[in-house]
Amino acid sequence: MKIKLNPDVETVNLVKTGLKESGGYCPCRLDRTEDTKCMCKEFREQIADPDFEGFCHCMLYYKEK
């Protein structure tokens, strides 16, 4: 398993700016809970699945098998 940043630098910069403005919460989510703090609960659960490969919700991280 390997987790890496999205290779699209523009997307990474946009999401990182959103994270700074939101205090570390996913800029794609309206609610501000511990579950939406980056790295969000949804992606942590996805990366726990050995068969999952893909991006997190906000497209910042990518998990390879």
N, CA, C, O and CB atoms as a CASP TS submission, in Angstrom:
PFRMAT TS
TARGET T0000
AUTHOR 0000-0000-0000
METHOD Language model
MODEL 1
PARENT N/A
ATOM      1  N   MET     1       0.847  -1.187   0.000  1.00  0.00           N
ATOM      2  CA  MET     1       0.000   0.000   0.000  1.00  0.00           C
ATOM      3  C   MET     1       0.884   1.240   0.000  1.00  0.00           C
ATOM      4  O   MET     1       1.875   1.322   0.725  1.00  0.00           O
ATOM      5  CB  MET     1      -0.959   0.004   1.223  1.00  0.00           C
ATOM      6  N   LYS     2       0.504   2.182  -0.817  1.00  0.00           N
ATOM      7  CA  LYS     2       1.235   3.438  -0.893  1.00  0.00           C
ATOM      8  C   LYS     2       0.236   4.575  -1.040  1.00  0.00           C
ATOM      9  O   LYS     2      -0.672   4.508  -1.869  1.00  0.00           O
ATOM     10  CB  LYS     2       2.248   3.431  -2.072  1.00  0.00           C
ATOM     11  N   ILE     3       0.404   5.621  -0.235  1.00  0.00           N
ATOM     12  CA  ILE     3      -0.447   6.806  -0.326  1.00  0.00           C
ATOM     13  C   ILE     3       0.426   7.959  -0.780  1.00  0.00           C
ATOM     14  O   ILE     3       1.489   8.214  -0.213  1.00  0.00           O
ATOM     15  CB  ILE     3      -1.151   7.126   1.043  1.00  0.00           C
ATOM     16  N   LYS     4      -0.038   8.656  -1.812  1.00  0.00           N
ATOM     17  CA  LYS     4       0.743   9.779  -2.329  1.00  0.00           C
ATOM     18  C   LYS     4      -0.184  10.937  -2.657  1.00  0.00           C
ATOM     19  O   LYS     4      -1.401  10.774  -2.740  1.00  0.00           O
ATOM     20  CB  LYS     4       1.552   9.362  -3.580  1.00  0.00           C
ATOM     21  N   LEU     5       0.411  12.111  -2.841  1.00  0.00           N
ATOM     22  CA  LEU     5      -0.355  13.281  -3.251  1.00  0.00           C
ATOM     23  C   LEU     5      -0.783  13.148  -4.701  1.00  0.00           C
ATOM     24  O   LEU     5      -0.127  12.477  -5.498  1.00  0.00           O
ATOM     25  CB  LEU     5       0.461  14.562  -3.051  1.00  0.00           C
ATOM     26  N   ASN     6      -1.867  13.783  -5.027  1.00  0.00           N
ATOM     27  CA  ASN     6      -2.345  13.861  -6.395  1.00  0.00           C
ATOM     28  C   ASN     6      -1.226  14.453  -7.260  1.00  0.00           C
ATOM     29  O   ASN     6      -0.619  15.450  -6.867  1.00  0.00           O
ATOM     30  CB  ASN     6      -3.654  14.718  -6.490  1.00  0.00           C
ATOM     31  N   PRO     7      -0.941  13.869  -8.418  1.00  0.00           N
ATOM     32  CA  PRO     7       0.114  14.426  -9.272  1.00  0.00           C
ATOM     33  C   PRO     7      -0.249  15.774  -9.904  1.00  0.00           C
ATOM     34  O   PRO     7       0.620  16.459 -10.443  1.00  0.00           O
ATOM     35  CB  PRO     7       0.443  13.444 -10.362  1.00  0.00           C
ATOM     36  N   ASP     8      -1.524  16.153  -9.841  1.00  0.00           N
ATOM     37  CA  ASP     8      -1.967  17.439 -10.386  1.00  0.00           C
ATOM     38  C   ASP     8      -1.662  18.537  -9.367  1.00  0.00           C
ATOM     39  O   ASP     8      -2.388  18.690  -8.384  1.00  0.00           O
ATOM     40  CB  ASP     8      -3.496  17.409 -10.735  1.00  0.00           C
ATOM     41  N   VAL     9      -0.604  19.293  -9.593  1.00  0.00           N
ATOM     42  CA  VAL     9      -0.127  20.313  -8.660  1.00  0.00           C
ATOM     43  C   VAL     9      -1.184  21.379  -8.397  1.00  0.00           C
ATOM     44  O   VAL     9      -1.311  21.859  -7.270  1.00  0.00           O
ATOM     45  CB  VAL     9       1.140  20.962  -9.197  1.00  0.00           C
ATOM     46  N   GLU    10      -1.935  21.751  -9.415  1.00  0.00           N
ATOM     47  CA  GLU    10      -2.975  22.774  -9.255  1.00  0.00           C
ATOM     48  C   GLU    10      -4.056  22.304  -8.266  1.00  0.00           C
ATOM     49  O   GLU    10      -4.499  23.075  -7.414  1.00  0.00           O
ATOM     50  CB  GLU    10      -3.613  23.110 -10.628  1.00  0.00           C
ATOM     51  N   THR    11      -4.470  21.052  -8.386  1.00  0.00           N
ATOM     52  CA  THR    11      -5.468  20.500  -7.460  1.00  0.00           C
ATOM     53  C   THR    11      -4.914  20.463  -6.047  1.00  0.00           C
ATOM     54  O   THR    11      -5.603  20.845  -5.102  1.00  0.00           O
ATOM     55  CB  THR    11      -5.900  19.085  -7.897  1.00  0.00           C
ATOM     56  N   VAL    12      -3.681  20.010  -5.892  1.00  0.00           N
ATOM     57  CA  VAL    12      -3.049  19.935  -4.571  1.00  0.00           C
ATOM     58  C   VAL    12      -2.989  21.324  -3.941  1.00  0.00           C
ATOM     59  O   VAL    12      -3.331  21.479  -2.769  1.00  0.00           O
ATOM     60  CB  VAL    12      -1.626  19.328  -4.675  1.00  0.00           C
ATOM     61  N   ASN    13      -2.565  22.324  -4.688  1.00  0.00           N
ATOM     62  CA  ASN    13      -2.480  23.687  -4.157  1.00  0.00           C
ATOM     63  C   ASN    13      -3.850  24.224  -3.761  1.00  0.00           C
ATOM     64  O   ASN    13      -3.985  24.874  -2.724  1.00  0.00           O
ATOM     65  CB  ASN    13      -1.840  24.614  -5.185  1.00  0.00           C
ATOM     66  N   LEU    14      -4.858  23.960  -4.569  1.00  0.00           N
ATOM     67  CA  LEU    14      -6.219  24.410  -4.279  1.00  0.00           C
ATOM     68  C   LEU    14      -6.748  23.767  -2.991  1.00  0.00           C
ATOM     69  O   LEU    14      -7.316  24.450  -2.139  1.00  0.00           O
ATOM     70  CB  LEU    14      -7.152  24.082  -5.460  1.00  0.00           C
ATOM     71  N   VAL    15      -6.560  22.458  -2.857  1.00  0.00           N
ATOM     72  CA  VAL    15      -7.043  21.762  -1.663  1.00  0.00           C
ATOM     73  C   VAL    15      -6.256  22.209  -0.424  1.00  0.00           C
ATOM     74  O   VAL    15      -6.847  22.421   0.635  1.00  0.00           O
ATOM     75  CB  VAL    15      -6.931  20.227  -1.847  1.00  0.00           C
ATOM     76  N   LYS    16      -4.948  22.352  -0.543  1.00  0.00           N
ATOM     77  CA  LYS    16      -4.144  22.793   0.605  1.00  0.00           C
ATOM     78  C   LYS    16      -4.546  24.201   1.051  1.00  0.00           C
ATOM     79  O   LYS    16      -4.568  24.482   2.249  1.00  0.00           O
ATOM     80  CB  LYS    16      -2.643  22.761   0.253  1.00  0.00           C
ATOM     81  N   THR    17      -4.859  25.075   0.116  1.00  0.00           N
ATOM     82  CA  THR    17      -5.343  26.413   0.470  1.00  0.00           C
ATOM     83  C   THR    17      -6.661  26.301   1.232  1.00  0.00           C
ATOM     84  O   THR    17      -6.858  26.965   2.250  1.00  0.00           O
ATOM     85  CB  THR    17      -5.522  27.290  -0.801  1.00  0.00           C
ATOM     86  N   GLY    18      -7.557  25.459   0.734  1.00  0.00           N
ATOM     87  CA  GLY    18      -8.824  25.233   1.416  1.00  0.00           C
ATOM     88  C   GLY    18      -8.649  24.666   2.804  1.00  0.00           C
ATOM     89  O   GLY    18      -9.378  25.035   3.725  1.00  0.00           O
ATOM     90  N   LEU    19      -7.684  23.767   2.966  1.00  0.00           N
ATOM     91  CA  LEU    19      -7.401  23.190   4.290  1.00  0.00           C
ATOM     92  C   LEU    19      -6.910  24.263   5.261  1.00  0.00           C
ATOM     93  O   LEU    19      -7.309  24.282   6.425  1.00  0.00           O
ATOM     94  CB  LEU    19      -6.351  22.064   4.176  1.00  0.00           C
ATOM     95  N   LYS    20      -6.051  25.148   4.782  1.00  0.00           N
ATOM     96  CA  LYS    20      -5.555  26.236   5.639  1.00  0.00           C
ATOM     97  C   LYS    20      -6.692  27.156   6.062  1.00  0.00           C
ATOM     98  O   LYS    20      -6.768  27.568   7.220  1.00  0.00           O
ATOM     99  CB  LYS    20      -4.468  27.047   4.910  1.00  0.00           C
ATOM    100  N   GLU    21      -7.571  27.476   5.124  1.00  0.00           N
ATOM    101  CA  GLU    21      -8.681  28.390   5.414  1.00  0.00           C
ATOM    102  C   GLU    21      -9.726  27.766   6.333  1.00  0.00           C
ATOM    103  O   GLU    21     -10.443  28.477   7.037  1.00  0.00           O
ATOM    104  CB  GLU    21      -9.341  28.829   4.122  1.00  0.00           C
ATOM    105  N   SER    22      -9.812  26.428   6.327  1.00  0.00           N
ATOM    106  CA  SER    22     -10.839  25.751   7.133  1.00  0.00           C
ATOM    107  C   SER    22     -10.287  25.187   8.430  1.00  0.00           C
ATOM    108  O   SER    22     -11.005  24.506   9.163  1.00  0.00           O
ATOM    109  CB  SER    22     -11.473  24.636   6.333  1.00  0.00           C
ATOM    110  N   GLY    23      -9.028  25.459   8.723  1.00  0.00           N
ATOM    111  CA  GLY    23      -8.444  24.935   9.954  1.00  0.00           C
ATOM    112  C   GLY    23      -8.125  23.457   9.892  1.00  0.00           C
ATOM    113  O   GLY    23      -8.077  22.794  10.928  1.00  0.00           O
ATOM    114  N   GLY    24      -7.906  22.924   8.698  1.00  0.00           N
ATOM    115  CA  GLY    24      -7.531  21.526   8.535  1.00  0.00           C
ATOM    116  C   GLY    24      -8.691  20.600   8.225  1.00  0.00           C
ATOM    117  O   GLY    24      -8.506  19.390   8.093  1.00  0.00           O
ATOM    118  N   TYR    25      -9.893  21.165   8.108  1.00  0.00           N
ATOM    119  CA  TYR    25     -11.050  20.350   7.758  1.00  0.00           C
ATOM    120  C   TYR    25     -11.179  20.275   6.245  1.00  0.00           C
ATOM    121  O   TYR    25     -10.820  21.213   5.533  1.00  0.00           O
ATOM    122  CB  TYR    25     -12.341  20.922   8.389  1.00  0.00           C
ATOM    123  N   CYS    26     -11.691  19.156   5.763  1.00  0.00           N
ATOM    124  CA  CYS    26     -11.858  18.954   4.325  1.00  0.00           C
ATOM    125  C   CYS    26     -12.642  20.122   3.729  1.00  0.00           C
ATOM    126  O   CYS    26     -13.769  20.386   4.149  1.00  0.00           O
ATOM    127  CB  CYS    26     -12.577  17.607   4.036  1.00  0.00           C
ATOM    128  N   PRO    27     -12.059  20.820   2.758  1.00  0.00           N
ATOM    129  CA  PRO    27     -12.757  21.962   2.168  1.00  0.00           C
ATOM    130  C   PRO    27     -13.960  21.548   1.323  1.00  0.00           C
ATOM    131  O   PRO    27     -14.758  22.399   0.930  1.00  0.00           O
ATOM    132  CB  PRO    27     -11.799  22.764   1.321  1.00  0.00           C
ATOM    133  N   CYS    28     -14.095  20.277   1.046  1.00  0.00           N
ATOM    134  CA  CYS    28     -15.215  19.774   0.247  1.00  0.00           C
ATOM    135  C   CYS    28     -16.441  19.451   1.102  1.00  0.00           C
ATOM    136  O   CYS    28     -17.500  19.128   0.564  1.00  0.00           O
ATOM    137  CB  CYS    28     -14.786  18.532  -0.520  1.00  0.00           C
ATOM    138  N   ARG    29     -16.313  19.534   2.396  1.00  0.00           N
ATOM    139  CA  ARG    29     -17.403  19.172   3.311  1.00  0.00           C
ATOM    140  C   ARG    29     -17.945  20.412   4.011  1.00  0.00           C
ATOM    141  O   ARG    29     -17.196  21.339   4.320  1.00  0.00           O
ATOM    142  CB  ARG    29     -16.920  18.141   4.355  1.00  0.00           C
ATOM    143  N   LEU    30     -19.236  20.423   4.253  1.00  0.00           N
ATOM    144  CA  LEU    30     -19.867  21.556   4.940  1.00  0.00           C
ATOM    145  C   LEU    30     -19.730  21.451   6.456  1.00  0.00           C
ATOM    146  O   LEU    30     -19.581  22.459   7.146  1.00  0.00           O
ATOM    147  CB  LEU    30     -21.342  21.644   4.562  1.00  0.00           C
ATOM    148  N   ASP    31     -19.782  20.214   6.971  1.00  0.00           N
ATOM    149  CA  ASP    31     -19.702  20.047   8.422  1.00  0.00           C
ATOM    150  C   ASP    31     -18.252  20.025   8.885  1.00  0.00           C
ATOM    151  O   ASP    31     -17.362  19.576   8.162  1.00  0.00           O
ATOM    152  CB  ASP    31     -20.414  18.760   8.857  1.00  0.00           C
ATOM    153  N   ARG    32     -18.034  20.504  10.071  1.00  0.00           N
ATOM    154  CA  ARG    32     -16.693  20.563  10.661  1.00  0.00           C
ATOM    155  C   ARG    32     -16.685  19.681  11.911  1.00  0.00           C
ATOM    156  O   ARG    32     -16.978  20.133  13.018  1.00  0.00           O
ATOM    157  CB  ARG    32     -16.283  22.047  11.010  1.00  0.00           C
ATOM    158  N   THR    33     -16.339  18.408  11.697  1.00  0.00           N
ATOM    159  CA  THR    33     -16.255  17.448  12.795  1.00  0.00           C
ATOM    160  C   THR    33     -14.915  16.733  12.699  1.00  0.00           C
ATOM    161  O   THR    33     -14.187  16.895  11.720  1.00  0.00           O
ATOM    162  CB  THR    33     -17.444  16.427  12.755  1.00  0.00           C
ATOM    163  N   GLU    34     -14.597  15.951  13.705  1.00  0.00           N
ATOM    164  CA  GLU    34     -13.353  15.182  13.663  1.00  0.00           C
ATOM    165  C   GLU    34     -13.340  14.221  12.471  1.00  0.00           C
ATOM    166  O   GLU    34     -12.274  13.877  11.961  1.00  0.00           O
ATOM    167  CB  GLU    34     -13.165  14.401  14.975  1.00  0.00           C
ATOM    168  N   ASP    35     -14.513  13.792  12.032  1.00  0.00           N
ATOM    169  CA  ASP    35     -14.592  12.882  10.888  1.00  0.00           C
ATOM    170  C   ASP    35     -14.208  13.558   9.580  1.00  0.00           C
ATOM    171  O   ASP    35     -13.844  12.876   8.622  1.00  0.00           O
ATOM    172  CB  ASP    35     -15.990  12.316  10.772  1.00  0.00           C
ATOM    173  N   THR    36     -14.280  14.890   9.520  1.00  0.00           N
ATOM    174  CA  THR    36     -13.949  15.602   8.290  1.00  0.00           C
ATOM    175  C   THR    36     -12.600  16.324   8.377  1.00  0.00           C
ATOM    176  O   THR    36     -12.246  17.094   7.484  1.00  0.00           O
ATOM    177  CB  THR    36     -15.044  16.599   7.965  1.00  0.00           C
ATOM    178  N   LYS    37     -11.863  16.077   9.437  1.00  0.00           N
ATOM    179  CA  LYS    37     -10.506  16.625   9.567  1.00  0.00           C
ATOM    180  C   LYS    37      -9.588  15.821   8.654  1.00  0.00           C
ATOM    181  O   LYS    37      -9.669  14.592   8.628  1.00  0.00           O
ATOM    182  CB  LYS    37     -10.001  16.580  11.064  1.00  0.00           C
ATOM    183  N   CYS    38      -8.729  16.486   7.915  1.00  0.00           N
ATOM    184  CA  CYS    38      -7.834  15.825   6.975  1.00  0.00           C
ATOM    185  C   CYS    38      -6.776  15.017   7.740  1.00  0.00           C
ATOM    186  O   CYS    38      -6.169  15.564   8.661  1.00  0.00           O
ATOM    187  CB  CYS    38      -7.159  16.865   6.040  1.00  0.00           C
ATOM    188  N   MET    39      -6.554  13.887   7.442  1.00  0.00           N
ATOM    189  CA  MET    39      -7.057  12.893   6.541  1.00  0.00           C
ATOM    190  C   MET    39      -8.377  12.373   7.123  1.00  0.00           C
ATOM    191  O   MET    39      -8.409  11.831   8.228  1.00  0.00           O
ATOM    192  CB  MET    39      -6.018  11.744   6.327  1.00  0.00           C
ATOM    193  N   CYS    40      -9.446  12.546   6.377  1.00  0.00           N
ATOM    194  CA  CYS    40     -10.800  12.309   6.885  1.00  0.00           C
ATOM    195  C   CYS    40     -11.066  10.832   7.188  1.00  0.00           C
ATOM    196  O   CYS    40     -10.383   9.934   6.696  1.00  0.00           O
ATOM    197  CB  CYS    40     -11.820  12.813   5.881  1.00  0.00           C
ATOM    198  N   LYS    41     -12.083  10.626   8.015  1.00  0.00           N
ATOM    199  CA  LYS    41     -12.467   9.274   8.418  1.00  0.00           C
ATOM    200  C   LYS    41     -12.823   8.421   7.196  1.00  0.00           C
ATOM    201  O   LYS    41     -12.452   7.250   7.123  1.00  0.00           O
ATOM    202  CB  LYS    41     -13.654   9.324   9.398  1.00  0.00           C
ATOM    203  N   GLU    42     -13.543   9.012   6.241  1.00  0.00           N
ATOM    204  CA  GLU    42     -13.936   8.266   5.044  1.00  0.00           C
ATOM    205  C   GLU    42     -12.718   7.678   4.336  1.00  0.00           C
ATOM    206  O   GLU    42     -12.737   6.508   3.953  1.00  0.00           O
ATOM    207  CB  GLU    42     -14.715   9.171   4.083  1.00  0.00           C
ATOM    208  N   PHE    43     -11.660   8.470   4.155  1.00  0.00           N
ATOM    209  CA  PHE    43     -10.476   7.981   3.457  1.00  0.00           C
ATOM    210  C   PHE    43      -9.691   7.006   4.321  1.00  0.00           C
ATOM    211  O   PHE    43      -9.141   6.034   3.804  1.00  0.00           O
ATOM    212  CB  PHE    43      -9.586   9.145   3.041  1.00  0.00           C
ATOM    213  N   ARG    44      -9.629   7.246   5.621  1.00  0.00           N
ATOM    214  CA  ARG    44      -8.945   6.291   6.509  1.00  0.00           C
ATOM    215  C   ARG    44      -9.604   4.919   6.428  1.00  0.00           C
ATOM    216  O   ARG    44      -8.923   3.894   6.445  1.00  0.00           O
ATOM    217  CB  ARG    44      -8.955   6.799   7.969  1.00  0.00           C
ATOM    218  N   GLU    45     -10.925   4.906   6.342  1.00  0.00           N
ATOM    219  CA  GLU    45     -11.636   3.632   6.201  1.00  0.00           C
ATOM    220  C   GLU    45     -11.382   3.011   4.832  1.00  0.00           C
ATOM    221  O   GLU    45     -11.241   1.794   4.716  1.00  0.00           O
ATOM    222  CB  GLU    45     -13.142   3.832   6.415  1.00  0.00           C
ATOM    223  N   GLN    46     -11.323   3.837   3.805  1.00  0.00           N
ATOM    224  CA  GLN    46     -11.051   3.319   2.463  1.00  0.00           C
ATOM    225  C   GLN    46      -9.652   2.721   2.385  1.00  0.00           C
ATOM    226  O   GLN    46      -9.469   1.663   1.781  1.00  0.00           O
ATOM    227  CB  GLN    46     -11.208   4.429   1.416  1.00  0.00           C
ATOM    228  N   ILE    47      -8.664   3.377   2.983  1.00  0.00           N
ATOM    229  CA  ILE    47      -7.299   2.847   2.880  1.00  0.00           C
ATOM    230  C   ILE    47      -7.112   1.596   3.730  1.00  0.00           C
ATOM    231  O   ILE    47      -6.163   0.840   3.519  1.00  0.00           O
ATOM    232  CB  ILE    47      -6.288   3.910   3.301  1.00  0.00           C
ATOM    233  N   ALA    48      -8.007   1.372   4.685  1.00  0.00           N
ATOM    234  CA  ALA    48      -7.949   0.138   5.471  1.00  0.00           C
ATOM    235  C   ALA    48      -8.393  -1.065   4.636  1.00  0.00           C
ATOM    236  O   ALA    48      -8.071  -2.206   4.967  1.00  0.00           O
ATOM    237  CB  ALA    48      -8.827   0.263   6.730  1.00  0.00           C
ATOM    238  N   ASP    49      -9.127  -0.812   3.564  1.00  0.00           N
ATOM    239  CA  ASP    49      -9.591  -1.868   2.665  1.00  0.00           C
ATOM    240  C   ASP    49      -8.460  -2.212   1.697  1.00  0.00           C
ATOM    241  O   ASP    49      -8.063  -1.369   0.892  1.00  0.00           O
ATOM    242  CB  ASP    49     -10.884  -1.427   1.889  1.00  0.00           C
ATOM    243  N   PRO    50      -7.936  -3.434   1.763  1.00  0.00           N
ATOM    244  CA  PRO    50      -6.805  -3.782   0.888  1.00  0.00           C
ATOM    245  C   PRO    50      -7.151  -3.762  -0.594  1.00  0.00           C
ATOM    246  O   PRO    50      -6.251  -3.693  -1.431  1.00  0.00           O
ATOM    247  CB  PRO    50      -6.286  -5.146   1.250  1.00  0.00           C
ATOM    248  N   ASP    51      -8.430  -3.821  -0.937  1.00  0.00           N
ATOM    249  CA  ASP    51      -8.835  -3.819  -2.342  1.00  0.00           C
ATOM    250  C   ASP    51      -9.115  -2.426  -2.893  1.00  0.00           C
ATOM    251  O   ASP    51      -9.328  -2.266  -4.095  1.00  0.00           O
ATOM    252  CB  ASP    51     -10.054  -4.671  -2.514  1.00  0.00           C
ATOM    253  N   PHE    52      -9.117  -1.413  -2.023  1.00  0.00           N
ATOM    254  CA  PHE    52      -9.406  -0.054  -2.480  1.00  0.00           C
ATOM    255  C   PHE    52      -8.181   0.558  -3.146  1.00  0.00           C
ATOM    256  O   PHE    52      -7.066   0.463  -2.634  1.00  0.00           O
ATOM    257  CB  PHE    52      -9.868   0.826  -1.307  1.00  0.00           C
ATOM    258  N   GLU    53      -8.407   1.184  -4.288  1.00  0.00           N
ATOM    259  CA  GLU    53      -7.400   2.008  -4.937  1.00  0.00           C
ATOM    260  C   GLU    53      -8.122   3.219  -5.486  1.00  0.00           C
ATOM    261  O   GLU    53      -9.120   3.080  -6.194  1.00  0.00           O
ATOM    262  CB  GLU    53      -6.633   1.226  -6.066  1.00  0.00           C
ATOM    263  N   GLY    54      -7.627   4.413  -5.168  1.00  0.00           N
ATOM    264  CA  GLY    54      -8.247   5.611  -5.685  1.00  0.00           C
ATOM    265  C   GLY    54      -7.972   6.829  -4.834  1.00  0.00           C
ATOM    266  O   GLY    54      -7.185   6.788  -3.889  1.00  0.00           O
ATOM    267  N   PHE    55      -8.648   7.932  -5.196  1.00  0.00           N
ATOM    268  CA  PHE    55      -8.471   9.218  -4.539  1.00  0.00           C
ATOM    269  C   PHE    55      -9.381   9.355  -3.328  1.00  0.00           C
ATOM    270  O   PHE    55     -10.428   8.713  -3.241  1.00  0.00           O
ATOM    271  CB  PHE    55      -8.733  10.347  -5.515  1.00  0.00           C
ATOM    272  N   CYS    56      -8.964  10.199  -2.400  1.00  0.00           N
ATOM    273  CA  CYS    56      -9.840  10.608  -1.311  1.00  0.00           C
ATOM    274  C   CYS    56     -10.903  11.548  -1.894  1.00  0.00           C
ATOM    275  O   CYS    56     -10.822  11.931  -3.061  1.00  0.00           O
ATOM    276  CB  CYS    56      -9.028  11.303  -0.151  1.00  0.00           C
ATOM    277  N   HIS    57     -11.880  11.910  -1.093  1.00  0.00           N
ATOM    278  CA  HIS    57     -13.015  12.708  -1.549  1.00  0.00           C
ATOM    279  C   HIS    57     -12.588  14.030  -2.189  1.00  0.00           C
ATOM    280  O   HIS    57     -13.150  14.426  -3.210  1.00  0.00           O
ATOM    281  CB  HIS    57     -13.945  12.984  -0.388  1.00  0.00           C
ATOM    282  N   CYS    58     -11.617  14.708  -1.614  1.00  0.00           N
ATOM    283  CA  CYS    58     -11.225  16.029  -2.121  1.00  0.00           C
ATOM    284  C   CYS    58     -10.086  15.950  -3.158  1.00  0.00           C
ATOM    285  O   CYS    58      -9.595  16.972  -3.638  1.00  0.00           O
ATOM    286  CB  CYS    58     -10.798  16.921  -0.954  1.00  0.00           C
ATOM    287  N   MET    59      -9.685  14.730  -3.483  1.00  0.00           N
ATOM    288  CA  MET    59      -8.668  14.496  -4.529  1.00  0.00           C
ATOM    289  C   MET    59      -7.246  14.908  -4.136  1.00  0.00           C
ATOM    290  O   MET    59      -6.394  15.094  -5.004  1.00  0.00           O
ATOM    291  CB  MET    59      -9.056  15.241  -5.774  1.00  0.00           C
ATOM    292  N   LEU    60      -6.988  15.051  -2.840  1.00  0.00           N
ATOM    293  CA  LEU    60      -5.637  15.406  -2.399  1.00  0.00           C
ATOM    294  C   LEU    60      -4.730  14.187  -2.385  1.00  0.00           C
ATOM    295  O   LEU    60      -3.591  14.256  -2.847  1.00  0.00           O
ATOM    296  CB  LEU    60      -5.675  16.044  -1.009  1.00  0.00           C
ATOM    297  N   TYR    61      -5.225  13.070  -1.858  1.00  0.00           N
ATOM    298  CA  TYR    61      -4.429  11.849  -1.712  1.00  0.00           C
ATOM    299  C   TYR    61      -4.906  10.758  -2.653  1.00  0.00           C
ATOM    300  O   TYR    61      -6.076  10.694  -3.027  1.00  0.00           O
ATOM    301  CB  TYR    61      -4.482  11.349  -0.275  1.00  0.00           C
ATOM    302  N   TYR    62      -3.951   9.893  -3.027  1.00  0.00           N
ATOM    303  CA  TYR    62      -4.262   8.732  -3.839  1.00  0.00           C
ATOM    304  C   TYR    62      -3.659   7.511  -3.165  1.00  0.00           C
ATOM    305  O   TYR    62      -2.496   7.522  -2.759  1.00  0.00           O
ATOM    306  CB  TYR    62      -3.732   8.895  -5.294  1.00  0.00           C
ATOM    307  N   LYS    63      -4.455   6.463  -3.050  1.00  0.00           N
ATOM    308  CA  LYS    63      -3.963   5.209  -2.471  1.00  0.00           C
ATOM    309  C   LYS    63      -3.788   4.182  -3.580  1.00  0.00           C
ATOM    310  O   LYS    63      -4.719   3.884  -4.328  1.00  0.00           O
ATOM    311  CB  LYS    63      -4.935   4.675  -1.377  1.00  0.00           C
ATOM    312  N   GLU    64      -2.568   3.646  -3.669  1.00  0.00           N
ATOM    313  CA  GLU    64      -2.288   2.552  -4.594  1.00  0.00           C
ATOM    314  C   GLU    64      -2.383   1.241  -3.826  1.00  0.00           C
ATOM    315  O   GLU    64      -2.152   1.196  -2.618  1.00  0.00           O
ATOM    316  CB  GLU    64      -0.882   2.714  -5.261  1.00  0.00           C
ATOM    317  N   LYS    65      -2.725   0.175  -4.543  1.00  0.00           N
ATOM    318  CA  LYS    65      -2.752  -1.156  -3.912  1.00  0.00           C
ATOM    319  C   LYS    65      -1.358  -1.618  -3.601  1.00  0.00           C
ATOM    320  O   LYS    65      -1.175  -2.712  -3.068  1.00  0.00           O
ATOM    321  CB  LYS    65      -3.450  -2.180  -4.809  1.00  0.00           C
TER
END
